Amino acid sequence: LPNLGGVRLRLTLRCKAEEKEQFLLQLHSYAERLYDTLGDSIFGEETATLEQTLVQLLERNRMTIAFAESCTGG
């Protein structure tokens, strides 16, 4: 699902209750392949936004970020 902040990928599992374990293993395999392929392009899971992930990284590394604006009137 494309959006302004990136592309959201969703893996969905639909199966019968008795097939759940088998399909979960397959789903995890697909997720691992996505991580192997996309690597550092993945910035979060579930409902994490790029902004939330950035703040967490900055806090974890005791860093700050600053922005400067010039010549655009704000």
C-alpha positions as CSV (number, residue, x, y, z in Angstrom):
1,L,0.0,0.0,0.0
2,P,1.9,3.1,-1.1
3,N,1.6,6.3,1.0
4,L,3.5,9.5,1.5
5,G,6.0,8.0,4.1
6,G,6.8,4.8,2.2
7,V,5.2,1.6,1.2
8,R,3.3,-0.6,3.6
9,L,3.6,-4.3,3.1
10,R,1.1,-6.6,4.8
11,L,1.3,-10.4,5.1
12,T,-2.0,-11.9,5.9
13,L,-2.7,-15.5,7.1
14,R,-6.1,-17.1,6.3
15,C,-6.5,-20.8,7.0
16,K,-8.4,-23.4,8.9
17,A,-7.7,-23.6,12.6
18,E,-6.0,-27.0,12.2
19,E,-3.7,-25.7,9.5
20,K,-2.6,-22.6,11.6
21,E,0.9,-24.0,12.6
22,Q,1.8,-25.0,9.1
23,F,0.8,-21.7,7.7
24,L,2.5,-19.6,10.4
25,L,5.8,-21.3,9.5
26,Q,5.2,-20.4,5.9
27,L,4.3,-16.8,6.8
28,H,7.5,-16.5,8.9
29,S,9.5,-17.8,6.0
30,Y,8.0,-15.1,3.7
31,A,8.7,-12.4,6.3
32,E,12.3,-13.6,6.5
33,R,12.7,-13.4,2.8
34,L,11.3,-9.8,2.8
35,Y,13.8,-8.8,5.5
36,D,16.7,-10.4,3.5
37,T,15.6,-8.6,0.3
38,L,14.7,-5.2,1.7
39,G,17.2,-5.0,4.6
40,D,17.6,-1.5,6.0
41,S,14.7,-0.2,4.0
42,I,12.4,-1.7,6.6
43,F,11.9,0.8,9.4
44,G,9.1,-0.7,11.5
45,E,6.5,-3.3,12.1
46,E,2.9,-3.3,13.0
47,T,1.8,0.3,13.5
48,A,5.2,2.0,13.8
49,T,5.6,5.1,11.7
50,L,8.9,6.5,10.3
51,E,8.6,9.4,12.7
52,Q,8.2,7.1,15.7
53,T,11.1,5.0,14.6
54,L,13.4,8.0,14.1
55,V,12.5,9.3,17.6
56,Q,13.2,5.9,19.2
57,L,16.6,5.7,17.4
58,L,17.6,9.2,18.5
59,E,16.6,8.6,22.1
60,R,18.3,5.2,22.2
61,N,21.6,6.8,20.9
62,R,21.1,10.0,23.0
63,M,21.1,12.1,20.0
64,T,19.0,15.1,18.8
65,I,18.0,16.5,15.5
66,A,17.8,20.1,14.3
67,F,16.4,21.7,11.3
68,A,17.1,25.2,9.8
69,E,14.9,27.0,7.4
70,S,16.0,29.9,5.2
71,C,14.6,32.0,2.3
72,T,11.2,30.3,2.1
73,G,9.3,32.4,4.7
74,G,8.6,29.5,7.0
